Amino acid sequence: MSETTVAQNRSPLATAPEETPGHGLLLGRKVVVTAAAGTGIGFATARRALLEGADVVISDWHERRLGEARDKLASEFGDQTVGQVVCNVQESAEVDALISAAAGELGRIDVLVNNAGLGGETPVADMTDDEWDRVLDITLNGTFRATRAALRYFRAVEHGGVIVNNASVLGWRAQRGQAHYAAAKAGVMALTRCSAVEAADFGVRINAIAPSIAKHPFLAKVTSDELLDELASREAYGRAAEVWEVAATIAMLASDYTTYLTGEVVSISSQRA
């Protein structure tokens, strides 16, 4: 019997636990989440923020999916604000407009979650300039554009704030076919560290998460089932994370439970290294 099989058989977390209920971690906070349409980490993060008592504005480039996500959240959290702003993070003007519109709808912004990113699977020798550029532009440059817009807002209003970036363990680790994505996520980690030092001057904390693998339908569209199964088998729990488990860590980083944490990247992984 393999080490992985033994770990799966003995671990009480080989089966995903029930979602943790909200505990008011973000009560009264105003939160903006990018790339929140669909069923991935962004949507789960917006839902977790609402569960923790926040008002939320979600954004995405796909207007129909964004509207469906907003309606789903609003139907569950009818007493809280759930706004939507269409935004393509590849366009600086749209990112700036997102921050302005969200501040207007919510009254202020306390938290920005940079979730927008794009993956793929192409060996370096076969990768085109367009593939490389698109992944880097959405995943790294998009995070930069949103961070810049939010920091300009926080600096002007002088009430502090929090930014949480979505990186990946691939910012540290090698995986075939992922050079563009890994490079972008490593860049997000570096951006997190450097911008956090600057943001401390006006009371803003910036941290990042680095998930290993989180289970959601969109992932299957850009990665083979065989690879997903292989990656999940490497985890100590023998399974991928649920998206709510990732979102719960983001909520913690956005909350007052981490007031002395900035410029850090928190790995969300059960890998044994």
C-alpha positions as CSV (number, residue, x, y, z in Angstrom):
1,M,0.0,0.0,0.0
2,S,1.4,3.4,-1.0
3,E,2.1,6.2,1.5
4,T,-0.6,8.3,-0.1
5,T,-3.2,5.5,0.3
6,V,-2.2,5.0,3.9
7,A,-2.6,8.8,4.5
8,Q,-6.1,8.7,2.8
9,N,-7.2,5.8,4.9
10,R,-6.2,7.2,8.2
11,S,-6.9,10.9,7.7
12,P,-10.3,12.1,9.1
13,L,-10.0,14.9,6.5
14,A,-9.9,12.6,3.5
15,T,-13.6,13.5,3.2
16,A,-14.2,17.2,3.0
17,P,-15.9,18.6,6.2
18,E,-19.1,20.5,6.2
19,E,-18.7,24.2,5.5
20,T,-17.9,26.2,8.6
21,P,-20.7,28.7,9.5
22,G,-20.0,32.4,9.6
23,H,-18.7,34.0,12.8
24,G,-19.0,37.7,12.1
25,L,-15.3,38.1,11.1
26,L,-16.2,40.8,8.5
27,L,-19.3,42.3,10.2
28,G,-19.9,45.7,8.6
29,R,-17.0,45.5,6.3
30,K,-17.2,46.5,2.6
31,V,-15.6,44.0,0.3
32,V,-14.7,43.9,-3.4
33,V,-13.9,40.6,-5.1
34,T,-12.6,40.3,-8.7
35,A,-13.4,37.4,-11.0
36,A,-16.3,36.3,-8.8
37,A,-18.7,34.9,-11.4
38,G,-19.1,31.2,-11.8
39,T,-18.3,28.5,-9.2
40,G,-14.7,29.1,-8.4
41,I,-12.7,30.7,-5.6
42,G,-13.9,34.2,-6.4
43,F,-17.6,33.3,-6.0
44,A,-16.9,31.3,-2.8
45,T,-14.9,34.3,-1.4
46,A,-17.8,36.7,-2.1
47,R,-20.2,34.2,-0.4
48,R,-17.9,33.8,2.6
49,A,-17.6,37.5,3.0
50,L,-21.4,37.8,3.1
51,L,-21.5,34.9,5.6
52,E,-19.1,36.8,7.8
53,G,-21.4,39.9,7.7
54,A,-19.9,42.0,5.0
55,D,-21.5,43.9,2.1
56,V,-20.0,43.0,-1.2
57,V,-19.4,44.2,-4.8
58,I,-18.4,41.5,-7.2
59,S,-16.8,42.0,-10.6
60,D,-16.0,39.9,-13.7
61,W,-15.6,40.4,-17.4
62,H,-18.5,38.2,-18.4
63,E,-21.7,40.2,-17.9
64,R,-24.2,37.4,-18.0
65,R,-22.3,35.1,-15.6
66,L,-21.7,38.1,-13.3
67,G,-25.4,38.9,-13.2
68,E,-26.2,35.2,-12.4
69,A,-23.7,35.2,-9.6
70,R,-25.0,38.4,-8.2
71,D,-28.6,37.2,-8.3
72,K,-27.6,33.9,-6.6
73,L,-25.8,35.7,-3.8
74,A,-28.6,38.3,-3.4
75,S,-31.2,35.6,-3.1
76,E,-29.3,34.0,-0.2
77,F,-28.3,37.3,1.5
78,G,-31.2,39.6,0.9
79,D,-30.5,41.9,3.9
80,Q,-26.9,42.7,2.7
81,T,-25.7,44.7,-0.2
82,V,-24.6,42.6,-3.2
83,G,-23.4,44.9,-6.1
84,Q,-21.9,44.0,-9.4
85,V,-19.5,45.8,-11.7
86,V,-18.4,44.5,-15.1
87,C,-14.6,44.8,-15.3
88,N,-11.9,43.5,-17.5
89,V,-8.7,43.6,-15.4
90,Q,-6.6,43.9,-18.6
91,E,-7.9,47.5,-18.9
92,S,-6.7,50.1,-16.4
93,A,-9.6,52.4,-17.0
94,E,-12.1,49.6,-16.1
95,V,-10.2,48.6,-13.0
96,D,-10.1,52.3,-11.8
97,A,-13.8,52.5,-12.6
98,L,-14.5,49.3,-10.5
99,I,-12.9,50.8,-7.4
100,S,-14.7,54.1,-7.9
101,A,-18.1,52.4,-8.5
102,A,-17.7,50.0,-5.6
103,A,-16.8,52.8,-3.2
104,G,-19.9,54.7,-4.4
105,E,-22.2,51.7,-4.0
106,L,-20.9,50.5,-0.7
107,G,-20.1,53.9,0.8
108,R,-16.4,52.9,1.2
109,I,-14.1,50.0,0.6
110,D,-12.4,48.1,3.4
111,V,-11.2,45.0,1.6
112,L,-10.1,44.1,-2.0
113,V,-9.7,40.5,-3.0
114,N,-7.6,40.1,-6.2
115,N,-8.8,36.8,-7.6
116,A,-8.6,37.3,-11.3
117,G,-6.3,34.9,-13.1
118,L,-5.9,32.7,-16.1
119,G,-4.2,29.3,-16.4
120,G,-3.5,26.8,-19.1
121,E,-1.3,23.9,-19.9
122,T,1.4,24.4,-22.6
123,P,5.1,23.3,-22.7
124,V,7.5,26.2,-23.0
125,A,8.8,24.9,-26.3
126,D,5.3,25.0,-27.8
127,M,4.1,28.2,-26.1
128,T,3.3,31.2,-28.2
129,D,4.0,34.8,-27.3
130,D,0.2,35.4,-27.1
131,E,-0.3,32.5,-24.6
132,W,2.5,33.8,-22.4
133,D,1.4,37.4,-22.6
134,R,-2.3,36.7,-21.9
135,V,-1.7,34.7,-18.8
136,L,0.8,37.2,-17.5
137,D,-1.4,40.2,-18.3
138,I,-4.5,38.8,-16.6
139,T,-2.9,37.1,-13.7
140,L,0.0,39.4,-12.7
141,N,-0.7,42.7,-14.5
142,G,-4.4,42.5,-13.6
143,T,-3.5,42.1,-9.9
144,F,-1.1,45.0,-10.2
145,R,-3.7,47.3,-11.8
146,A,-6.3,46.5,-9.1
147,T,-3.8,46.8,-6.3
148,R,-2.7,50.2,-7.6
149,A,-6.2,51.5,-7.9
150,A,-7.1,50.3,-4.4
151,L,-3.9,51.8,-2.9
152,R,-4.7,55.2,-4.5
153,Y,-8.2,55.0,-3.0
154,F,-6.9,53.9,0.5
155,R,-4.2,56.6,0.5
156,A,-6.8,59.3,-0.3
157,V,-9.5,58.3,2.2
158,E,-7.0,57.5,5.1
159,H,-9.1,54.9,6.8
160,G,-6.8,51.9,6.2
161,G,-7.8,48.7,4.4
162,V,-6.8,45.2,3.4
163,I,-5.8,43.6,0.1
164,V,-5.7,39.8,-0.3
165,N,-4.2,38.4,-3.5
166,N,-4.7,34.9,-4.9
167,A,-1.4,33.4,-5.8
168,S,-0.6,29.7,-6.1
169,V,1.9,27.1,-4.8
170,L,3.2,27.0,-8.3
171,G,4.8,30.3,-7.5
172,W,7.2,28.1,-5.5
173,R,7.0,24.7,-7.2
174,A,7.7,23.4,-10.7
175,Q,5.0,21.7,-12.8
176,R,5.1,20.8,-16.4
177,G,3.2,23.0,-18.8
178,Q,2.7,25.7,-16.2
179,A,5.6,28.1,-16.8
180,H,3.5,31.1,-17.8
181,Y,1.1,30.6,-14.9
182,A,3.8,29.8,-12.4
183,A,5.8,32.9,-13.4
184,A,2.7,35.1,-13.1
185,K,1.9,33.7,-9.6
186,A,5.5,34.1,-8.5
187,G,5.1,37.7,-9.6
188,V,1.9,38.1,-7.6
189,M,3.9,36.9,-4.5
190,A,6.7,39.5,-5.2
191,L,4.1,42.2,-5.8
192,T,2.4,41.3,-2.5
193,R,5.6,41.6,-0.5
194,C,6.8,44.9,-2.1
195,S,3.5,46.7,-2.1
196,A,2.9,45.6,1.5
197,V,6.0,47.5,2.6
198,E,4.7,50.7,0.9
199,A,1.1,50.3,1.9
200,A,2.1,50.1,5.6
201,D,2.7,53.9,5.4
202,F,-1.0,54.5,5.2
203,G,-2.4,51.6,7.2
204,V,-3.1,49.0,4.6
205,R,-2.2,45.3,5.0
206,I,-1.5,43.2,1.9
207,N,-1.2,39.4,2.0
208,A,-1.7,36.5,-0.4
209,I,-2.9,33.0,-0.4
210,A,-1.2,30.2,-2.3
211,P,-3.7,27.3,-2.9
212,S,-2.3,24.0,-4.1
213,I,-5.5,22.6,-5.7
214,A,-9.1,23.6,-5.1
215,K,-12.0,21.7,-6.6
216,H,-14.4,23.6,-8.9
217,P,-15.9,23.0,-12.3
218,F,-13.9,25.7,-14.1
219,L,-10.6,24.0,-13.3
220,A,-11.6,21.0,-15.4
221,K,-11.9,23.2,-18.4
222,V,-8.2,24.2,-18.4
223,T,-6.7,21.1,-16.9
224,S,-7.1,17.4,-17.6
225,D,-9.0,15.1,-15.2
226,E,-5.9,12.9,-15.0
227,L,-3.7,15.7,-13.9
228,L,-6.2,16.9,-11.3
229,D,-6.5,13.4,-9.9
230,E,-2.8,13.1,-9.7
231,L,-2.3,16.4,-8.0
232,A,-5.1,15.6,-5.5
233,S,-3.5,12.3,-4.7
234,R,-0.3,14.0,-3.7
235,E,-2.1,15.9,-0.9
236,A,-1.7,14.5,2.6
237,Y,-5.5,14.3,2.8
238,G,-5.7,12.6,-0.6
239,R,-8.2,15.2,-1.9
240,A,-8.4,18.7,-3.3
241,A,-9.5,21.6,-1.2
242,E,-13.1,22.7,-1.3
243,V,-13.4,26.3,-2.6
244,W,-15.0,27.3,0.7
245,E,-11.9,26.2,2.6
246,V,-9.8,28.6,0.5
247,A,-12.4,31.4,0.9
248,A,-12.4,30.9,4.7
249,T,-8.6,31.6,4.8
250,I,-9.1,34.7,2.7
251,A,-11.7,35.9,5.1
252,M,-9.3,35.3,8.0
253,L,-6.6,37.4,6.3
254,A,-9.2,40.2,5.6
255,S,-10.3,40.2,9.2
256,D,-8.9,41.7,12.5
257,Y,-7.5,38.3,13.4
258,T,-4.4,39.0,11.3
259,T,-3.7,42.7,12.1
260,Y,0.1,42.1,12.5
261,L,0.4,40.1,9.2
262,T,1.4,41.8,6.0
263,G,3.6,41.0,3.0
264,E,3.1,37.3,3.6
265,V,2.0,34.4,1.4
266,V,-0.1,31.8,3.2
267,S,0.0,28.3,1.6
268,I,-3.4,26.6,1.5
269,S,-2.2,23.0,1.0
270,S,-2.0,19.7,2.7
271,Q,1.0,18.7,0.6
272,R,3.9,17.2,2.6
273,A,6.3,19.1,0.4
